[in-house]
Amino acid sequence: MSQLIITLDDDLLQAAQAHARQHGQELDVLVANLLQAVVRPAQAAEPPAAPTRPLSPIVQALYGSLKLPADFDYRTALEEAIAEKYGL
């Protein structure tokens, strides 16, 4: 397999990395899939591969049971909880 080096804006790189994490993918796999969809669009109609780490049955059973406000920011809530726990 060949390697390719690309240059991205820092904000774009961070957003792409976050998107890949949210979808359970490595960034290089995400980029390869996007390029594949552009170069060979007929094959892009296949469903995406399953996440590398599927959810456990317990988590799947709980999925959707918690309703959060539309403006809920997980990252802020996590930072606040860590600060409270460690007295930061």
Residue pairs with C-beta under 8 A, 6 or more apart in sequence:
6 31
8 16
16 27
16 30
16 31
17 27
19 30
20 26
20 27
20 29
20 30
23 30
23 48
23 51
24 51
24 52
24 53
25 33
25 51
25 52
33 48
36 43
36 44
37 44
55 63
82 88
